[in-house]
Amino acid sequence: MPKNQFQRMVFALLTVIVTVHAYVFYSLYVVNGTTLMTINGSAGVIDAINRQGGVYMFGRYLPIWAVVLVEFCFAYVLEVLVGSPCSFRLASKVFDPEKSDPMMFETAIISATVGIMCPAMSLIAAFLYYPYYQGFHLATLLANWLKLVCFNFPFAFFSQLFFIQPLIRTVFKWIFCRNTENEDEEVNAEIG
């Protein structure tokens, strides 16, 4: 899909924008929503988060927009430096990009990306959301990391494969194919 470094950066940006919002929603509402509402005696998750003063991160409570921003920065850097390049290489070891069915190759890339990004971002999240007020213990960190991977992996795999990546690929094609068509028309007009 992306043909040059700029397009790869845009593709990663679009992916991370959608993915981070999906994961923050998933973590706050689906995984922790009932607990947050019970602890804070609230009827809704947003109300529960507001009553406790935000989302617990870095040993303090931060507003949701700050949580999204922090996770976005980590996810974008990790996606650009590790996720995209490694997933393409892993998929290329199994499928020849030139000879394979494009759908199979894209599915292999998505699967490899989830296999890399989910454990990596879950480890980062284990550090970010660690209950530092209890003191730091490596065993607790590793247990939290494993728990996060178990919660996040099924959501990551299915959301990326069936929702996020098809959406991003459609938007990406719309942005860059439109520009390519316009450039081709300009070149044809100059030639003719």
GIQUIKA-V453139 format. One record per backbone hydrogen bond with DSSP energy under -1.0 kcal/mol. NH is the residue of the N-H (numbers start at 1). CO is the residue of the C=O. E is the energy in kcal/mol with one decimal. If there is no record, write none. Layout:
BEGIN
nh=NH co=CO e=E
nh=NH co=CO e=E
END
This chain:
BEGIN
nh=8 co=4 e=-2.2
nh=9 co=5 e=-2.2
nh=10 co=6 e=-2.2
nh=11 co=7 e=-2.8
nh=12 co=8 e=-2.5
nh=13 co=9 e=-2.3
nh=14 co=10 e=-2.8
nh=15 co=11 e=-2.4
nh=16 co=12 e=-2.8
nh=17 co=13 e=-2.5
nh=18 co=14 e=-1.9
nh=19 co=15 e=-2.8
nh=20 co=16 e=-2.7
nh=21 co=17 e=-1.4
nh=22 co=18 e=-2.2
nh=23 co=19 e=-2.7
nh=24 co=20 e=-2.6
nh=25 co=21 e=-2.2
nh=26 co=22 e=-2.7
nh=27 co=23 e=-3.2
nh=28 co=24 e=-2.6
nh=29 co=25 e=-2.9
nh=31 co=26 e=-2.3
nh=32 co=27 e=-1.9
nh=36 co=32 e=-2.7
nh=37 co=33 e=-2.4
nh=38 co=34 e=-2.4
nh=39 co=35 e=-2.8
nh=40 co=36 e=-2.0
nh=42 co=37 e=-2.1
nh=48 co=44 e=-2.0
nh=49 co=45 e=-2.6
nh=50 co=46 e=-2.5
nh=51 co=47 e=-2.4
nh=52 co=48 e=-1.7
nh=54 co=49 e=-2.8
nh=55 co=62 e=-3.7
nh=57 co=60 e=-3.4
nh=58 co=128 e=-2.9
nh=60 co=57 e=-1.6
nh=62 co=55 e=-2.8
nh=67 co=63 e=-1.7
nh=68 co=64 e=-2.6
nh=69 co=65 e=-2.2
nh=70 co=66 e=-2.6
nh=71 co=67 e=-2.5
nh=72 co=68 e=-2.5
nh=73 co=69 e=-2.3
nh=74 co=70 e=-2.1
nh=75 co=71 e=-2.8
nh=76 co=72 e=-2.9
nh=77 co=73 e=-2.0
nh=78 co=74 e=-2.5
nh=79 co=75 e=-2.7
nh=80 co=76 e=-2.6
nh=81 co=77 e=-2.5
nh=82 co=78 e=-2.4
nh=83 co=78 e=-2.5
nh=84 co=79 e=-2.9
nh=86 co=82 e=-2.3
nh=87 co=83 e=-2.3
nh=88 co=84 e=-2.1
nh=89 co=85 e=-2.0
nh=90 co=86 e=-2.8
nh=91 co=87 e=-2.5
nh=92 co=88 e=-2.2
nh=93 co=89 e=-1.2
nh=95 co=91 e=-3.0
nh=100 co=96 e=-2.8
nh=105 co=101 e=-2.3
nh=106 co=102 e=-2.7
nh=107 co=103 e=-2.1
nh=108 co=104 e=-2.2
nh=109 co=105 e=-2.2
nh=110 co=106 e=-2.6
nh=111 co=107 e=-2.6
nh=112 co=108 e=-2.4
nh=113 co=109 e=-2.6
nh=114 co=110 e=-2.5
nh=115 co=111 e=-2.3
nh=116 co=112 e=-1.5
nh=117 co=113 e=-3.5
nh=118 co=114 e=-2.1
nh=120 co=116 e=-1.5
nh=121 co=117 e=-3.3
nh=122 co=118 e=-2.1
nh=123 co=119 e=-1.9
nh=124 co=120 e=-2.0
nh=125 co=121 e=-2.7
nh=126 co=122 e=-2.2
nh=127 co=123 e=-1.6
nh=128 co=124 e=-2.6
nh=129 co=125 e=-3.0
nh=132 co=130 e=-2.2
nh=134 co=131 e=-2.0
nh=135 co=132 e=-1.9
nh=141 co=137 e=-2.2
nh=142 co=138 e=-2.7
nh=143 co=139 e=-2.3
nh=144 co=140 e=-2.7
nh=145 co=141 e=-2.4
nh=146 co=142 e=-2.6
nh=147 co=143 e=-2.3
nh=148 co=144 e=-2.5
nh=149 co=145 e=-2.5
nh=150 co=146 e=-2.4
nh=151 co=147 e=-2.2
nh=152 co=148 e=-3.1
nh=153 co=149 e=-2.8
nh=156 co=152 e=-3.5
nh=157 co=153 e=-3.0
nh=158 co=154 e=-2.3
nh=159 co=155 e=-2.5
nh=160 co=156 e=-2.2
nh=161 co=157 e=-2.5
nh=162 co=158 e=-2.3
nh=163 co=159 e=-1.6
nh=164 co=159 e=-3.2
nh=165 co=160 e=-1.7
nh=167 co=163 e=-2.0
nh=168 co=164 e=-2.9
nh=169 co=165 e=-2.9
nh=170 co=166 e=-1.9
nh=171 co=167 e=-2.5
nh=172 co=168 e=-3.1
nh=173 co=169 e=-2.5
nh=174 co=170 e=-2.3
nh=175 co=171 e=-2.5
nh=176 co=172 e=-2.9
nh=177 co=173 e=-2.4
nh=179 co=175 e=-1.3
nh=180 co=176 e=-2.2
nh=181 co=177 e=-2.7
nh=182 co=178 e=-2.2
nh=183 co=179 e=-2.5
nh=184 co=180 e=-2.6
nh=185 co=181 e=-2.3
nh=186 co=182 e=-2.2
nh=187 co=183 e=-2.5
nh=188 co=184 e=-2.6
nh=189 co=185 e=-2.2
nh=190 co=186 e=-2.2
nh=191 co=187 e=-2.3
nh=192 co=188 e=-2.8
END
